[in-house]
Amino acid sequence: MMGEEFGDRYAASQMARRASPIRRWVKQAYLDRVLGRVEGPTLDVGCGAGQLLEQLPTGSMGLEVNPILVGDLSSRGIRVLQITGRPDRIELGDFALGTFQTLVLSHVLEHFENAARVFEMLLEDCAARGIARVIIVVPGKVGYESDSTHKTFVTLDYIESNNLTSHAGFTLGHRSYFPGNFESIGKLFIYHELMLVYDRVG
């Protein structure tokens, strides 16, 4: 997954977005939506410039493939770990069972060719590490088509057709679009997104 598209230019664009007061104000509505579903210490996978990570509960940590972003976050005292971007798997690193209660994967899954299998392995890894909730955020149609690094258009139909409503003890309990809870908005508005919340039974 790590390549030129996630190199220096990517890091610079992410930090520029974080620095813009207008972008931060608009972005907060999207962040609040995720934060409202987070429970306990959270693992933010693909944390980027850290807009969500810096607002997560105490004990949370970010995982990021870009060394420039990792260095920037570390210099700001934010807990982050650099991972290797693999094309076939999302790496979670090694940590003690029960360290994190929630995992957030926001605008990452669509970058994988075989997103269904990657997601299955992610849920299996989460179950093995004692994570109880997994929050997935993916772009709507126009947002997906706007980025050449996107490889799989993840929709509710995609989730259902690949039997991903439940796996490894996790069950899809919440699904919603934002802004406006209608999939069709994503055909018109580039910043429309789908959020999926999975909880582990037992």
Disulfide bonds with the S-S distance in Angstrom:
none
